[in-house]
Amino acid sequence: SPIPPGKESHRFFVKTVEALGRFVTPESVSVLQTILEKRRIPQTEENTEVRLAAARALSRMGSPEAREAMAAAIKDEPSQEVRAALREPRSKRPINEIGFSP
């Protein structure tokens, strides 16, 4: 059954965004970049938390595509916390042949 609206669905979405960052593929970068481009939605704490999760996921990826997405997103990002995450590449992990970063 679907998760009801509210805090539980929000936490689920944040955890899903975080997990997506473990798959270093052009498709996952594209989804995370799309989340960061949703700056025009209301600037609530929940929306900022989702964008922060996307920024951190891209930061951990470290691929050229992820770095490009970070550079593009930082320009118009309204949240100082999200901008800080976009400035700090955190990838120190090797990426294996199927694009999964453990």
C-alpha positions in Angstrom: 0.0 0.0 0.0 1.2 3.5 -0.7 2.8 5.6 2.1 0.3 8.2 3.4 1.2 11.8 2.9 3.1 13.6 5.6 6.3 12.9 7.5 6.6 9.2 6.7 6.3 9.8 2.9 8.8 12.7 3.2 11.4 10.6 5.1 10.9 7.8 2.5 11.5 10.3 -0.3 14.7 11.7 1.4 16.0 8.1 2.0 15.2 7.2 -1.6 17.2 10.2 -2.9 20.1 9.3 -0.6 20.1 5.7 -1.9 20.0 6.9 -5.5 23.3 8.5 -4.9 24.9 5.1 -4.5 24.2 4.3 -8.2 26.8 6.2 -10.2 25.0 6.3 -13.6 24.0 9.1 -15.9 20.4 8.2 -15.2 20.7 8.7 -11.4 22.6 12.0 -12.0 19.8 13.1 -14.2 17.1 12.4 -11.6 19.2 14.1 -8.8 19.8 17.1 -11.1 16.0 17.4 -11.7 15.4 17.4 -8.0 17.8 20.3 -7.6 16.2 22.2 -10.4 12.9 22.2 -8.5 13.9 25.4 -6.7 10.7 27.2 -7.7 8.6 25.1 -5.4 7.8 26.6 -2.0 10.9 27.0 0.1 9.9 24.8 3.0 12.2 22.9 5.3 11.1 19.6 3.8 11.8 20.7 0.2 15.2 22.1 1.3 15.9 18.7 3.0 15.2 16.8 -0.2 17.4 19.1 -2.3 20.2 18.8 0.3 19.9 15.0 0.1 20.2 15.3 -3.7 23.2 17.6 -3.4 25.0 15.3 -1.0 24.2 12.3 -3.2 25.8 14.0 -6.2 28.8 15.0 -4.1 29.4 11.4 -3.1 29.2 10.2 -6.7 32.2 12.2 -7.9 31.6 11.4 -11.6 32.2 14.0 -14.2 28.4 14.1 -14.9 27.7 14.6 -11.1 30.2 17.4 -10.9 28.6 19.1 -13.9 25.2 18.8 -12.3 26.6 20.3 -9.1 28.1 23.2 -10.9 24.9 23.9 -12.7 22.8 23.7 -9.6 24.9 25.9 -7.4 24.2 29.1 -9.5 20.6 29.6 -8.5 20.3 27.5 -5.3 18.5 29.6 -2.7 19.6 27.5 0.3 23.0 28.3 1.8 23.2 24.7 3.2 22.5 23.1 -0.1 25.1 25.4 -1.8 27.7 24.4 0.7 27.0 20.7 0.0 27.3 21.4 -3.7 30.7 23.0 -3.2 32.1 20.0 -1.3 32.9 16.9 -3.4 33.0 14.0 -1.0 33.7 11.1 -3.3 36.6 9.1 -2.0 35.2 5.7 -2.9 36.1 3.7 -6.0 33.3 3.1 -8.5 33.1 -0.5 -9.7 32.3 -1.6 -13.2 28.5 -1.6 -12.8 28.4 2.0 -11.6 27.7 1.1 -7.9 29.6 3.0 -5.3 29.6 0.9 -2.0 
